């Protein structure tokens, strides 16, 4: 069973013109304090969202692989 990630920001890359056109205001790379997992977050409409939704693999995922 996994844990709930507690991310801390460690890097703020510069935005490209294409990202700005998509409505992205800022980007942060964050790392979990407990397990070192990394996730990219984007700021749009005043809210931070993970760029990817990571889910722990379960038994069905393993059977389908």
Secondary structure, DSSP 4 states (H G I P E B T S, - for coil): ------EEEEE-PPPPHHHHHTT--EEEEEEETTT--EEEEEEETTEEEESS------HHHHHH-
